[in-house]
Structure formats: structure tokens, C-alpha cells
Amino acid sequence: MKYTVEFSQAAAEDLDQPFDFALQRELDSATGELEIPERALRAIKNGIAFLASSPFACRKVGSSSFIRELIIPFGHTGYVALFEIVDSRTVIIGAIRHQLDDDCY
């Protein structure tokens, strides 16, 4: 079964954060690798693609079987995407955060 993966408005806005964070970190670094922000977004995109086929493989959040989180590895840490399986065809991503963010769920 194939799911359609959609982003809430908040999650779409969250995609700026990983890019901006990685870009600033690399600009502040002595060795600044400016392709790292693009690689971070690619890792998130690849992780999100997994949800189109296997959203129930991700860890449940709370007591609902339909609210889950996807761990997206990147470097030594990674990102977390909080999502809801709305019906038999739709997954909606509610938020995306870096695992080290203070407000990471």
C-alpha cells in the first residue's frame, strides 16, 4: 500500500530550520563544508520517503497507534519527524526537529 505524505504548514516551515542551522554551523567553522546543509535536507527527504510505504514501522508516540515519530539519522545525531497516519492513504507530518533541539517533543 502506498501512502500520500503531506506536510502541515508548521512542518513545511520546520524544513528551514535544519538547513539554516547546518549552514550557520558550517559558516562558523574553520573548515566550513557548505554542502552539509544540502545533505541534511536530502537525509530528511529520504527519511520522509520511507513513510510512503511503511509508516506503521515507526515508533508510537503516546497511547495512539496513529501518532508516530520517524528518526532520521544524520551525522552523530539526526532529526525527528512527528506524524499522524490519518487514514489508509494519508500521512501528515506535523513537525520536524533536530534531535538536540530543546523543543524536540
C-alpha positions as YAML, in Angstrom:
chain: A
units: angstrom
residues:
- id: 1
  name: MET
  ca: [0.00, 0.00, 0.00]
- id: 2
  name: LYS
  ca: [1.25, 3.47, -0.86]
- id: 3
  name: TYR
  ca: [0.56, 6.45, 1.39]
- id: 4
  name: THR
  ca: [0.45, 10.08, 0.35]
- id: 5
  name: VAL
  ca: [2.74, 12.07, 2.64]
- id: 6
  name: GLU
  ca: [1.69, 15.65, 3.31]
- id: 7
  name: PHE
  ca: [3.23, 18.41, 5.42]
- id: 8
  name: SER
  ca: [1.30, 20.58, 7.81]
- id: 9
  name: GLN
  ca: [2.11, 24.27, 7.40]
- id: 10
  name: ALA
  ca: [4.19, 24.15, 10.59]
- id: 11
  name: ALA
  ca: [6.19, 21.15, 9.35]
- id: 12
  name: ALA
  ca: [6.84, 22.83, 6.00]
- id: 13
  name: GLU
  ca: [8.21, 25.83, 7.88]
- id: 14
  name: ASP
  ca: [10.29, 23.49, 10.07]
- id: 15
  name: LEU
  ca: [12.28, 22.47, 6.98]
- id: 16
  name: ASP
  ca: [14.02, 25.86, 7.01]
- id: 17
  name: GLN
  ca: [15.42, 25.22, 10.48]
- id: 18
  name: PRO
  ca: [17.74, 22.26, 9.71]
- id: 19
  name: PHE
  ca: [19.12, 24.00, 6.65]
- id: 20
  name: ASP
  ca: [19.68, 27.31, 8.47]
- id: 21
  name: PHE
  ca: [21.23, 25.58, 11.50]
- id: 22
  name: ALA
  ca: [23.62, 23.48, 9.41]
- id: 23
  name: LEU
  ca: [24.54, 26.43, 7.20]
- id: 24
  name: GLN
  ca: [25.34, 28.69, 10.16]
- id: 25
  name: ARG
  ca: [27.36, 25.95, 11.85]
- id: 26
  name: GLU
  ca: [29.43, 25.44, 8.71]
- id: 27
  name: LEU
  ca: [29.90, 29.19, 8.15]
- id: 28
  name: ASP
  ca: [31.21, 29.48, 11.72]
- id: 29
  name: SER
  ca: [33.53, 26.50, 11.26]
- id: 30
  name: ALA
  ca: [37.16, 26.86, 10.20]
- id: 31
  name: THR
  ca: [36.68, 24.10, 7.63]
- id: 32
  name: GLY
  ca: [33.10, 25.03, 6.60]
- id: 33
  name: GLU
  ca: [31.66, 22.36, 4.33]
- id: 34
  name: LEU
  ca: [28.81, 24.18, 2.63]
- id: 35
  name: GLU
  ca: [27.33, 21.02, 1.11]
- id: 36
  name: ILE
  ca: [26.35, 19.75, 4.57]
- id: 37
  name: PRO
  ca: [23.09, 21.75, 4.74]
- id: 38
  name: GLU
  ca: [22.01, 20.22, 1.41]
- id: 39
  name: ARG
  ca: [22.93, 16.76, 2.69]
- id: 40
  name: ALA
  ca: [20.80, 17.38, 5.80]
- id: 41
  name: LEU
  ca: [17.77, 18.22, 3.67]
- id: 42
  name: ARG
  ca: [18.42, 15.19, 1.47]
- id: 43
  name: ALA
  ca: [18.54, 12.95, 4.57]
- id: 44
  name: ILE
  ca: [15.20, 14.36, 5.72]
- id: 45
  name: LYS
  ca: [13.70, 13.89, 2.25]
- id: 46
  name: ASN
  ca: [14.89, 10.27, 2.11]
- id: 47
  name: GLY
  ca: [13.52, 9.59, 5.58]
- id: 48
  name: ILE
  ca: [10.16, 11.10, 4.70]
- id: 49
  name: ALA
  ca: [10.03, 8.92, 1.56]
- id: 50
  name: PHE
  ca: [10.09, 5.86, 3.86]
- id: 51
  name: LEU
  ca: [6.71, 6.95, 5.27]
- id: 52
  name: ALA
  ca: [5.05, 6.47, 1.88]
- id: 53
  name: SER
  ca: [5.40, 2.72, 2.26]
- id: 54
  name: SER
  ca: [5.91, 1.93, 5.95]
- id: 55
  name: PRO
  ca: [4.52, 4.48, 8.42]
- id: 56
  name: PHE
  ca: [3.47, 1.80, 10.92]
- id: 57
  name: ALA
  ca: [7.12, 0.70, 11.21]
- id: 58
  name: CYS
  ca: [7.89, 3.88, 13.17]
- id: 59
  name: ARG
  ca: [7.72, 4.27, 16.93]
- id: 60
  name: LYS
  ca: [4.39, 5.21, 18.52]
- id: 61
  name: VAL
  ca: [4.12, 8.44, 20.50]
- id: 62
  name: GLY
  ca: [1.73, 8.28, 23.44]
- id: 63
  name: SER
  ca: [-1.24, 5.96, 23.51]
- id: 64
  name: SER
  ca: [-2.45, 6.44, 19.92]
- id: 65
  name: SER
  ca: [-1.40, 3.90, 17.32]
- id: 66
  name: PHE
  ca: [-1.66, 6.60, 14.68]
- id: 67
  name: ILE
  ca: [0.67, 9.29, 16.11]
- id: 68
  name: ARG
  ca: [4.26, 8.25, 15.49]
- id: 69
  name: GLU
  ca: [7.77, 9.56, 15.09]
- id: 70
  name: LEU
  ca: [10.37, 8.86, 12.45]
- id: 71
  name: ILE
  ca: [14.03, 9.02, 13.46]
- id: 72
  name: ILE
  ca: [16.13, 10.39, 10.60]
- id: 73
  name: PRO
  ca: [19.87, 9.75, 11.13]
- id: 74
  name: PHE
  ca: [22.30, 12.46, 10.10]
- id: 75
  name: GLY
  ca: [25.86, 12.67, 11.32]
- id: 76
  name: HIS
  ca: [26.21, 11.92, 15.03]
- id: 77
  name: THR
  ca: [22.59, 12.86, 15.75]
- id: 78
  name: GLY
  ca: [19.76, 13.47, 13.32]
- id: 79
  name: TYR
  ca: [16.19, 14.65, 13.08]
- id: 80
  name: VAL
  ca: [12.79, 13.53, 14.33]
- id: 81
  name: ALA
  ca: [9.59, 13.85, 12.30]
- id: 82
  name: LEU
  ca: [6.33, 13.69, 14.22]
- id: 83
  name: PHE
  ca: [3.47, 12.47, 12.05]
- id: 84
  name: GLU
  ca: [-0.06, 11.14, 12.07]
- id: 85
  name: ILE
  ca: [-1.47, 8.31, 10.00]
- id: 86
  name: VAL
  ca: [-4.78, 9.91, 9.09]
- id: 87
  name: ASP
  ca: [-6.36, 7.10, 7.08]
- id: 88
  name: SER
  ca: [-5.41, 4.16, 4.88]
- id: 89
  name: ARG
  ca: [-3.89, 6.51, 2.30]
- id: 90
  name: THR
  ca: [-2.63, 9.62, 4.09]
- id: 91
  name: VAL
  ca: [0.20, 10.53, 6.44]
- id: 92
  name: ILE
  ca: [0.54, 14.11, 7.67]
- id: 93
  name: ILE
  ca: [3.83, 15.34, 9.09]
- id: 94
  name: GLY
  ca: [3.19, 17.73, 11.96]
- id: 95
  name: ALA
  ca: [6.73, 18.77, 12.88]
- id: 96
  name: ILE
  ca: [10.39, 18.14, 12.14]
- id: 97
  name: ARG
  ca: [13.06, 18.88, 14.72]
- id: 98
  name: HIS
  ca: [16.75, 18.26, 15.26]
- id: 99
  name: GLN
  ca: [17.20, 15.60, 17.96]
- id: 100
  name: LEU
  ca: [19.19, 18.04, 20.12]
- id: 101
  name: ASP
  ca: [16.61, 20.85, 19.96]
- id: 102
  name: ASP
  ca: [15.21, 21.85, 23.33]
- id: 103
  name: ASP
  ca: [11.68, 21.62, 21.96]
- id: 104
  name: CYS
  ca: [12.09, 18.21, 20.33]
- id: 105
  name: TYR
  ca: [8.74, 16.86, 21.53]
...
